[in-house]
Amino acid sequence: MNSRELFERRNELKEKISGLRDELKDVEDQLSDTYLPMARDMLRANNKDFGSVKLTDGNRRLKANVAKKVVWDQDMLRDALGEMSNEDARHYGKLTFAVEERKFTAATPTIQRVLEECRTTDVGRFTIEIEED
């Protein structure tokens, strides 16, 4: 395949993948609409909000899993960890520092020199496109 054919094939595949992702999401949503209420009812009957249950639909046995997703209020969590001993806060909390690249680039040379020691760059995802005239 020449380069033009490769670009065309890639675009075809991207379109197919996008369409399949959309279709898969629709199917997942329909399955969720159908079986999630049943699964939640069975879990509640066992005094649970999350977990796995076995469902029966006609002559089919299904296993449903209702996963837990936890989202922490960042400001409240920071305050709560701040009230703990340093040892407990380090044990339970996780702190991540980062500098947005656009802010680093816009920083003064003095600030950049200070931050440069903390910064590592590596090759990210590679993309290539045809530039249209």
Number of C-alpha atoms within 10 A of each C-alpha: 7 6 9 10 10 11 15 12 13 12 13 12 12 12 12 12 12 12 12 12 12 12 12 12 12 12 12 12 13 12 11 14 11 11 15 16 11 16 23 20 13 17 18 12 10 10 9 12 15 15 13 15 16 11 15 10 8 6 6 7 10 12 10 17 15 14 10 9 6 6 6 8 8 9 8 10 12 14 10 12 16 13 11 12 10 10 9 12 16 12 9 9 13 8 7 4 4 7 10 7 9 8 10 15 10 10 13 10 12 9 11 15 11 10 13 12 8 9 11 6 5 5 5 6 5 5 5 6 7 9 5 4 3
